[in-house]
Amino acid sequence: MRHFGHIAPEVRQRLFHQEPCEFDTGSPARVLSAALGATLYSPATRPRLADDIVKQAGLGVVSMVLCLEDSIDDADVVAGEENLVRQFADLAGRDGTELPLLFVRVRTPEQIPDLVQRLGASVRLLSGFVLPKFTEERGIPFLEALASAEAASGHRLFAMPVLESPELLYRESRVESLEGIARAVDKYRDRVLALRLGVTDFCSSYGLRRAPDMTAYDVHVVASVISDVVNLLGRADGTGFTVTGPVWEYFRVPERMFKPMLRTSPFLEGQAVELREKLIEHAMDGLLREISLDQANGLLGKTCIHPSHVLPVHALSVVSHEEFGDAADILRPERGGGGVLRSAYTNKMNEVKPHRAWAERTMLRAEVFGVAREDVSFVDLLAAGIPG
């Protein structure tokens, strides 16, 4: 699979200076963690789940979570497990069908080995498990269960812990909670693909819900948690993990209080005024703003609960021609001693040593999401990715 693999090859050639790389479930963890992109959640109880997965893969989705936790009723867990096993068997019988990376969000550690055993040969389609309400105390049993299931099945399985517990949110327990999480995920570093942020749960602890014209970063109690998670768990010194962005809850806005957050000029240049109006109508201007703030704050990828959110995440994850040029200049072997140089676009300073970690991360993103041509904007990428 590859990002933007659902659009025609000739269109990709027109859009990309460097096309996104191909990857699969066996690719290195560093590639998969960066390539998760917009991870689409779906209840595990959906009766045509296999068809839904194939459909979404054809629309550009590269990672999905099939949820047995908050998205389904407590009374439906057993039925959801049975449905998962049936649907995976269905998918396993569709030879040659391209599928996204598939993860299952469980409720208890015991579900992990049980599901792996029940999946049988179709476990080869499973990339891992999403672990809810992760803390050191609650998380270690999940990670131990995953390690045991991996050993028993002989199939590589990744974990994606969700950071969403009140202990992490509350000021008096945050540092201790974060340090415990750091110990747990470091112990199982080779199995932790990414850390996910459960911002909806954070908001619920205070009876809050952000409006469609506000981002998670406008809710200060939430923004402070994101900052501290990145501070301890997202460092670029080799100790950090990929931390993904929070879910965006809205699909449509009947009425808004503030001005839209999308400038008009990029859409005029791309002759895409109608696209701008559609994005605003469906609350995508807020989503685009939040994606930009995710990236500015060290997050990569995003939890999504609606298919329409996938393309904006991927379009804004593509590395611009300017970013790529700056990163390449900074990482030239002859620059190893440091120094300062003017950007090829003559609009900024590139300081080699301080900007090296940024350049390395940018090159990894360029590998999995591609590099846009010099005259291609995110508007062009959005327009090209929309099904005709």
C-alpha positions in Angstrom: 0.0 0.0 0.0 1.0 3.6 -0.3 -0.5 7.0 0.5 -2.4 8.5 -2.5 -2.2 5.0 -4.0 -5.9 5.3 -4.8 -5.3 8.1 -7.4 -4.1 7.4 -11.0 -0.4 7.0 -11.5 -0.3 9.9 -14.0 -1.9 12.2 -11.5 0.6 11.2 -8.8 3.4 12.0 -11.2 2.0 15.4 -11.8 1.6 16.1 -8.1 4.7 14.7 -6.6 8.4 15.6 -6.8 9.0 12.4 -4.8 6.1 9.9 -4.6 5.1 8.2 -1.4 6.9 4.9 -0.8 5.2 1.5 -0.8 4.9 -0.3 2.6 3.1 -3.3 4.0 2.5 -5.0 7.4 6.1 -6.4 7.3 7.7 -3.0 6.9 10.0 -1.6 9.6 8.3 -0.1 12.6 9.9 3.4 12.0 8.1 3.4 8.6 4.8 2.1 9.8 4.6 4.5 12.8 5.1 7.5 10.5 2.8 6.1 7.8 -0.3 5.6 10.0 -1.7 8.8 8.8 -5.4 9.2 9.4 -6.4 6.1 11.4 -10.1 5.5 10.8 -12.1 4.0 13.7 -15.0 1.7 13.1 -17.2 -0.3 15.5 -16.4 -4.0 15.4 -20.1 -4.8 15.2 -20.7 -3.6 11.7 -22.3 -6.4 9.8 -20.5 -5.7 6.5 -17.2 -4.8 8.1 -15.1 -6.7 5.6 -16.7 -4.8 2.7 -16.3 -1.5 4.6 -12.6 -2.1 5.1 -12.0 -2.9 1.4 -14.0 0.1 0.4 -12.0 2.5 2.6 -8.7 1.0 1.4 -9.8 1.9 -2.1 -10.4 5.5 -1.0 -7.0 6.0 0.5 -7.3 4.8 4.1 -4.0 3.0 5.2 -4.8 2.3 8.8 -8.0 1.3 10.7 -9.0 0.5 14.2 -11.9 -2.0 14.7 -13.3 -1.0 18.1 -14.6 -3.3 20.8 -14.4 -0.6 23.5 -16.2 2.8 23.7 -17.8 2.7 20.3 -20.0 -0.3 21.1 -22.5 -1.1 23.9 -21.3 -3.2 26.8 -23.9 -5.8 25.9 -22.5 -6.1 22.3 -18.9 -7.1 23.1 -19.3 -10.9 22.6 -21.2 -10.3 19.4 -18.5 -7.9 18.3 -15.7 -10.4 18.9 -17.6 -13.1 16.9 -18.2 -10.6 14.1 -14.5 -9.7 14.0 -13.5 -13.4 13.6 -16.0 -13.9 10.8 -15.0 -10.7 9.0 -11.3 -11.5 9.2 -12.0 -14.9 7.7 -13.9 -13.2 4.9 -11.0 -10.8 4.3 -8.5 -13.7 4.3 -10.4 -15.3 1.5 -10.1 -12.3 -0.8 -6.7 -13.0 -2.3 -5.0 -10.0 -3.8 -7.2 -7.5 -2.1 -5.2 -4.5 -0.7 -6.0 -3.9 2.9 -5.1 -1.2 5.4 -3.1 -1.8 8.5 -5.7 -3.3 10.9 -5.8 -2.9 14.6 -8.3 -4.0 17.2 -9.2 -1.9 20.2 -9.8 -4.2 23.1 -11.2 -3.7 26.6 -9.2 -6.2 28.7 -5.8 -7.9 28.4 -7.5 -11.3 28.2 -9.1 -10.4 24.9 -5.8 -10.2 23.1 -4.6 -13.9 23.3 -8.3 -15.1 23.0 -8.8 -13.1 19.8 -5.5 -14.1 18.3 -6.2 -17.7 18.9 -9.8 -17.4 17.4 -8.5 -15.6 14.4 -6.4 -18.5 13.4 -4.6 -18.2 10.0 -6.4 -14.8 9.4 -4.3 -13.3 12.2 -1.8 -12.5 9.4 -4.1 -9.5 8.5 -3.8 -8.1 12.0 -1.2 -5.4 12.7 -1.9 -5.2 16.5 -4.0 -3.9 19.3 -5.1 -0.5 20.6 -4.8 -0.4 24.4 -7.4 1.9 26.2 -6.9 4.1 29.2 -3.2 3.3 29.4 -1.3 3.8 32.6 1.7 1.9 33.9 -0.5 -0.2 36.2 -3.2 -0.9 33.7 -1.0 -1.0 30.7 1.6 -3.6 31.6 -0.9 -6.5 31.6 -2.0 -5.5 28.1 1.6 -5.4 26.9 2.4 -8.8 28.5 -0.7 -10.3 26.9 0.4 -8.9 23.5 3.9 -10.3 23.9 2.5 -13.7 24.8 0.0 -13.7 21.9 2.8 -12.7 19.5 5.0 -15.6 20.7 2.1 -18.1 20.5 1.0 -17.0 17.0 4.5 -16.4 15.5 3.0 -13.2 14.0 4.4 -9.7 14.7 1.9 -7.6 16.7 2.2 -3.9 17.6 0.6 -2.0 20.5 -0.9 1.5 20.3 -1.6 2.7 23.9 -4.2 5.4 24.2 -3.4 8.1 26.7 -6.8 9.2 28.1 -7.0 8.5 31.8 -7.9 11.1 34.4 -4.6 10.5 36.2 -2.8 11.9 33.2 -5.1 14.9 33.0 -5.1 16.0 36.7 -2.3 18.3 37.7 -1.4 16.6 41.0 -0.9 13.2 39.4 0.3 14.0 35.8 4.0 13.8 36.3 3.9 10.5 38.2 1.5 9.1 35.6 3.6 10.2 32.7 6.8 8.8 34.2 5.0 5.5 34.8 3.8 5.4 31.2 7.3 6.2 30.0 8.7 3.2 32.0 6.0 0.8 30.6 6.4 1.7 26.9 10.2 1.9 27.1 10.2 -1.7 28.5 8.2 -2.8 25.4 9.7 -0.3 23.0 10.0 -2.7 20.1 6.2 -3.4 20.2 4.9 0.1 20.7 4.1 1.5 17.3 2.6 4.9 18.4 0.9 6.6 21.3 -2.6 7.9 20.8 -4.2 10.8 22.6 -7.8 10.4 23.9 -8.8 14.0 24.0 -12.6 13.3 24.2 -12.0 11.5 27.5 -9.9 14.4 28.8 -12.7 16.8 28.0 -15.3 14.6 29.7 -13.4 14.8 33.0 -14.4 18.5 33.1 -17.7 18.3 31.2 -16.2 20.1 28.2 -16.7 19.7 24.4 -14.8 21.8 21.9 -16.9 23.6 19.3 -16.4 23.1 15.6 -14.7 26.5 15.3 -12.2 25.7 18.0 -9.3 23.2 18.1 -8.0 21.0 20.9 -5.3 23.7 21.4 -8.0 26.3 22.3 -9.0 24.1 25.3 -6.2 25.0 27.6 -6.6 22.1 30.1 -6.3 19.7 27.1 -3.5 21.6 25.4 -1.4 21.4 28.6 -1.7 17.6 28.6 -0.7 17.4 24.9 2.3 19.6 25.7 3.5 17.4 28.6 3.0 14.2 26.7 5.1 15.4 23.8 7.6 16.8 26.3 8.3 13.5 27.9 7.3 10.9 25.3 7.8 12.6 21.9 11.4 13.7 22.2 13.7 13.6 19.1 16.7 12.2 21.0 15.9 8.5 20.3 13.9 8.0 23.4 10.6 9.3 22.0 7.6 7.7 20.2 5.3 8.8 17.5 2.4 10.6 19.2 -0.8 10.9 17.1 -3.2 13.8 17.0 -6.7 13.8 18.7 -9.9 13.0 17.0 -12.0 15.6 15.2 -15.7 15.1 16.1 -17.6 17.1 13.5 -18.8 16.3 9.9 -21.1 19.3 9.3 -21.8 22.7 10.8 -25.3 24.1 10.6 -24.3 27.4 12.1 -21.1 29.1 13.1 -20.2 31.9 15.4 -16.8 32.9 14.0 -15.3 33.4 10.6 -14.1 30.4 8.7 -10.4 29.5 9.3 -9.5 29.0 5.6 -8.0 31.8 3.6 -9.5 32.4 0.2 -6.4 33.1 -1.8 -5.0 29.5 -2.0 -8.3 28.3 -3.4 -8.5 31.1 -5.9 -5.1 30.3 -7.2 -6.0 26.6 -7.5 -9.5 27.5 -9.0 -11.1 25.6 -6.2 -13.5 28.1 -4.7 -16.2 25.4 -4.6 -13.9 23.1 -2.7 -13.3 25.7 -0.1 -17.1 26.2 0.4 -17.6 22.5 0.8 -14.8 22.2 3.4 -16.3 25.1 5.4 -19.8 23.6 5.2 -18.5 20.3 6.6 -16.4 21.9 9.4 -13.2 21.0 7.6 -11.6 24.4 8.1 -11.4 23.6 11.8 -10.0 20.2 11.1 -7.3 21.6 8.8 -6.4 24.2 11.4 -6.1 21.5 14.1 -4.0 19.2 11.8 -1.6 22.1 11.3 -1.4 22.7 15.0 -0.9 19.0 15.6 2.2 19.1 13.4 3.5 22.3 14.9 3.3 20.6 18.3 5.1 17.4 17.4 2.2 15.1 16.6 2.0 13.0 13.4 -1.2 11.3 12.1 -4.6 11.6 13.6 -7.5 9.6 15.0 -10.5 9.8 12.7 -14.1 8.8 13.1 -15.4 9.8 9.7 -14.0 8.9 6.2 -14.2 12.5 5.1 -11.4 13.4 7.6 -8.9 11.1 6.0 -7.9 13.1 2.9 -7.3 16.4 4.8 -4.9 14.6 7.2 -3.0 13.0 4.3 -2.9 16.1 2.2 -1.4 18.2 5.0 1.1 15.5 5.8 2.8 15.7 2.4 6.1 17.4 2.6 6.3 20.6 0.6 9.0 21.1 -2.0 10.4 23.9 0.2 10.5 21.8 3.4 12.2 19.0 1.5 14.8 21.3 0.0 15.6 22.8 3.5 15.9 19.3 5.1 18.1 18.0 2.3 20.4 21.0 2.6 20.7 20.6 6.4 21.5 16.9 6.2 24.2 17.1 3.5 27.3 15.2 4.8 29.5 18.2 4.4 27.3 20.1 6.8 28.1 17.7 9.7 30.2 20.4 11.4 27.2 22.8 11.7 26.9 26.3 10.5 24.2 28.5 9.1 22.9 28.7 5.5 20.3 30.6 3.6 17.3 28.6 2.4 17.1 27.8 -1.3 13.9 29.7 -1.2 15.8 32.7 0.2 13.2 33.3 2.9 14.6 31.8 6.1 17.8 30.7 7.9 18.6 27.1 8.2 20.9 26.5 11.2 22.3 23.0 10.7 22.7 21.6 14.3 19.5 22.9 15.8 17.4 22.0 12.8 18.9 18.6 12.2 16.3 16.6 14.2 13.5 18.5 12.3 15.2 17.6 9.0 15.4 14.0 9.9 11.8 13.8 10.9 10.8 15.7 7.7 12.7 13.2 5.6 10.9 10.3 7.2 7.6 12.0 6.5 8.7 12.6 2.9 9.5 8.9 2.5 6.0 7.8 3.5 3.8 10.8 2.4 5.9 12.0 -0.5 7.1 15.4 -1.6 4.9 17.8 -3.6 6.2 19.4 -6.7 7.2 23.1 -6.4 3.9 24.4 -7.8 1.6 22.0 -6.0 -0.2 23.1 -2.8 -2.3 21.3 -0.3 -5.4 22.5 -2.2 -4.2 20.6 -5.3 -3.7 17.4 -3.2 -7.1 17.8 -1.6 -8.8 18.3 -5.0 -6.9 15.3 -6.6 -7.8 12.9 -3.8 -11.6 13.5 -3.8 -13.4 10.7 -5.7 -14.8 11.8 -9.0 
